[in-house]
Amino acid sequence: MKHFDVAVCGGGIAGVAAALAASRRGKKVILVEKQCVPGGLATSGLIYVYLPISDNRDVKIAGGLPEELLKQCQEYGPFTIEEKWSGIPDGDSGAHSNRYCCCFSPAGYGLTLEKMLRESGTEVRLETTVTQAYCNGKKRLKEIELFCGAERENISAECFIDATGGAFLLRMAGEKVFPETNYSTPWFMETNKHSRSAYHLTGDLHIQPIPVPAKDGQMAQVLSADELQEFIRRQYREIRRYYDTMSAKERKVCYPVHLPGMPQLRKIARISAMAEIKAGEAGKFCADSVGVAADWRQTATAWETPYGALVPQTIRGALAAGRCINSSGDAWEVFRVIPAAAMTGEAAGIAAAMAAEQKLDPQDIPIADLQRELRKNGVIIHINDVE
Ligand SMILES: Cc1cc2nc3c(=O)[nH]c(=O)nc-3n(C[C@H](O)[C@H](O)[C@H](O)COP(=O)(O)OP(=O)(O)OC[C@H]3O[C@@H](n4cnc5c(N)ncnc54)[C@H](O)[C@@H]3O)c2cc1C
């Protein structure tokens, strides 16, 4: 059986950041992603707006991988970062904002992320699903089962990272999770002759988000197989309804080009963890912070991220990253988006690497050492560190 220092489950933005961080530290890392494109919702899910890494006073509040991944998202696409942040004249982020953010081509970003992972030395397994998790008698996660093609394979690791977006790995291992209400706003790619959408990928293509009335779009939770099927069915129904209102002439020039390859759920499940980031905690100092997240809605300045929100309550040998860490209520709105997923991914990647190096459980690594290593990568740890 192959053994790794760090096994990252889920290759969305959080998983990519985690794998890059651990691999660049010289660790033997595997990243397992069930789609054949890395990037998760940002690529397969057609979510093409990298929300800001600046606060609402135009101050940069995240460096490290959130900034690197933001800069890289333009490589194969029409957008550039605004001059204010990039220094490049005529920068057009496509995002109608002075904040440090950018739109991108989902397919283009997939190309870039795959290249970044390969260059980091990560063993990338695409089109591969994590199907089982095995713990020892002390609830320490030791081994997982992968399924690809017609083959099953077990691998082991010193430390695992659940970056699956819905805490699927930790759920399989036995950790408690909490779901949330979801609402549906299908985003899909279409030709643009008909639409008034703000962001165009090229002269002819854009991504169209359509709001759905609450009575059709809201679902209390989406955890069971039936609930998931129903959510997906609703999205198909709404997209068809959108085209059905057009005349035959309009439909000649405005038609769908690409549907999302994964369900566009905002919040699936968060883990039960050593700490919880709660609504109303914007601006709060956390001694064990591993990074700062911007409030993309501009209603508050910034949020510190307690390391404990990444550390499962009962399962050992594992961490969570991305939208399944333990942030609840309004805090989940802040921590579920792309830049925050990159930030918690980087923190989890470095923490897992340190745990593997020191033969410690991730909950026991010295926080001051973790913060020092993250700072070396350009991560801003506390709000007061912002220049
Ligand atoms: C409609 C909508 C609009 C949004 N708008 C924005 C926006 O404008 N800007 C923004 O920044 N954010 C936006 N978001 C949020 C953002 O896109 C995501 O929350 C963020 O990308 C999450 O990243 P992640 O890595 O945590 O999870 P995900 O992107 O969900 O990645 C998890 C990955 O794990 C994989 N996976 C799951 N289970 C397994 C398994 N068993 N084995 C192997 N792989 C597995 C999945 O295939 C997926 O690729 C939006 C979300 C939605 C739904």
The ligand as an SDF file (V2000), in Angstrom:
LIG
                    3D

 53 58  0  0  0  0  0  0  0  0999 V2000
  -24.0890   29.4680   -6.9080 C   0  0  0  0  0  0  0  0  0  0  0  0
  -22.8150   29.7970   -6.2150 C   0  0  0  0  0  0  0  0  0  0  0  0
  -22.2140   31.0400   -6.4140 C   0  0  0  0  0  0  0  0  0  0  0  0
  -21.0000   31.3400   -5.7990 C   0  0  0  0  0  0  0  0  0  0  0  0
  -20.4020   32.5390   -6.0550 N   0  0  0  0  0  0  0  0  0  0  0  0
  -19.1280   32.7620   -5.6290 C   0  0  0  0  0  0  0  0  0  0  0  0
  -18.3950   33.8920   -6.0930 C   0  0  0  0  0  0  0  0  0  0  0  0
  -18.8660   34.6870   -6.8890 O   0  0  0  0  0  0  0  0  0  0  0  0
  -17.1140   34.0200   -5.6510 N   0  0  0  0  0  0  0  0  0  0  0  0
  -16.5420   33.1740   -4.7340 C   0  0  0  0  0  0  0  0  0  0  0  0
  -15.3910   33.4010   -4.3350 O   0  0  0  0  0  0  0  0  0  0  0  0
  -17.2430   32.1130   -4.2690 N   0  0  0  0  0  0  0  0  0  0  0  0
  -18.4900   31.8680   -4.7300 C   0  0  0  0  0  0  0  0  0  0  0  0
  -19.1620   30.7370   -4.3410 N   0  0  0  0  0  0  0  0  0  0  0  0
  -18.5420   29.8500   -3.3510 C   0  0  0  0  0  0  0  0  0  0  0  0
  -17.3230   29.1320   -3.8680 C   0  0  0  0  0  0  0  0  0  0  0  0
  -17.4090   28.8240   -5.2220 O   0  0  0  0  0  0  0  0  0  0  0  0
  -17.0520   27.8210   -3.1350 C   0  0  0  0  0  0  0  0  0  0  0  0
  -17.5630   27.8060   -1.8520 O   0  0  0  0  0  0  0  0  0  0  0  0
  -15.5760   27.5230   -3.0830 C   0  0  0  0  0  0  0  0  0  0  0  0
  -15.0870   27.4470   -4.4000 O   0  0  0  0  0  0  0  0  0  0  0  0
  -15.3960   26.2420   -2.2820 C   0  0  0  0  0  0  0  0  0  0  0  0
  -14.1310   25.7000   -2.4550 O   0  0  0  0  0  0  0  0  0  0  0  0
  -13.7850   24.3300   -1.7060 P   0  0  0  0  0  0  0  0  0  0  0  0
  -12.4490   23.9270   -2.2140 O   0  0  0  0  0  0  0  0  0  0  0  0
  -13.9690   24.4900   -0.2420 O   0  0  0  0  0  0  0  0  0  0  0  0
  -14.9020   23.2810   -2.1580 O   0  0  0  0  0  0  0  0  0  0  0  0
  -15.3160   22.7190   -3.5910 P   0  0  0  0  0  0  0  0  0  0  0  0
  -15.0870   23.6900   -4.6630 O   0  0  0  0  0  0  0  0  0  0  0  0
  -16.6640   22.1320   -3.4040 O   0  0  0  0  0  0  0  0  0  0  0  0
  -14.2550   21.5190   -3.8020 O   0  0  0  0  0  0  0  0  0  0  0  0
  -14.4290   20.2600   -3.2240 C   0  0  0  0  0  0  0  0  0  0  0  0
  -13.9250   19.2270   -4.2010 C   0  0  0  0  0  0  0  0  0  0  0  0
  -13.9640   17.9410   -3.5800 O   0  0  0  0  0  0  0  0  0  0  0  0
  -14.3520   16.9780   -4.5350 C   0  0  0  0  0  0  0  0  0  0  0  0
  -14.8960   15.8300   -3.8220 N   0  0  0  0  0  0  0  0  0  0  0  0
  -16.0260   15.7700   -3.0760 C   0  0  0  0  0  0  0  0  0  0  0  0
  -16.1760   14.5440   -2.5760 N   0  0  0  0  0  0  0  0  0  0  0  0
  -15.1330   13.8070   -3.0080 C   0  0  0  0  0  0  0  0  0  0  0  0
  -14.7330   12.4590   -2.8320 C   0  0  0  0  0  0  0  0  0  0  0  0
  -15.4560   11.6180   -2.0870 N   0  0  0  0  0  0  0  0  0  0  0  0
  -13.6070   12.0370   -3.4390 N   0  0  0  0  0  0  0  0  0  0  0  0
  -12.8600   12.8810   -4.1990 C   0  0  0  0  0  0  0  0  0  0  0  0
  -13.1920   14.1720   -4.3870 N   0  0  0  0  0  0  0  0  0  0  0  0
  -14.3030   14.6360   -3.8010 C   0  0  0  0  0  0  0  0  0  0  0  0
  -15.3690   17.7080   -5.3970 C   0  0  0  0  0  0  0  0  0  0  0  0
  -15.4840   17.1170   -6.6770 O   0  0  0  0  0  0  0  0  0  0  0  0
  -14.7670   19.1160   -5.4500 C   0  0  0  0  0  0  0  0  0  0  0  0
  -13.9520   19.3010   -6.5820 O   0  0  0  0  0  0  0  0  0  0  0  0
  -20.3780   30.3920   -4.9350 C   0  0  0  0  0  0  0  0  0  0  0  0
  -20.9780   29.1370   -4.7310 C   0  0  0  0  0  0  0  0  0  0  0  0
  -22.1780   28.8340   -5.3770 C   0  0  0  0  0  0  0  0  0  0  0  0
  -22.7790   27.4780   -5.1840 C   0  0  0  0  0  0  0  0  0  0  0  0
  1  2  1  0
  2  3  1  0
  2 52  2  0
  3  4  2  0
  4  5  1  0
  4 50  1  0
  5  6  2  0
  6  7  1  0
  6 13  1  0
  7  8  2  0
  7  9  1  0
  9 10  1  0
 10 11  2  0
 10 12  1  0
 12 13  2  0
 13 14  1  0
 14 15  1  0
 14 50  1  0
 15 16  1  0
 16 17  1  0
 16 18  1  0
 18 19  1  0
 18 20  1  0
 20 21  1  0
 20 22  1  0
 22 23  1  0
 23 24  1  0
 24 25  2  0
 24 26  1  0
 24 27  1  0
 27 28  1  0
 28 29  2  0
 28 30  1  0
 28 31  1  0
 31 32  1  0
 32 33  1  0
 33 34  1  0
 33 48  1  0
 34 35  1  0
 35 36  1  0
 35 46  1  0
 36 37  1  0
 36 45  1  0
 37 38  2  0
 38 39  1  0
 39 40  1  0
 39 45  2  0
 40 41  1  0
 40 42  2  0
 42 43  1  0
 43 44  2  0
 44 45  1  0
 46 47  1  0
 46 48  1  0
 48 49  1  0
 50 51  2  0
 51 52  1  0
 52 53  1  0
M  END
$$$$
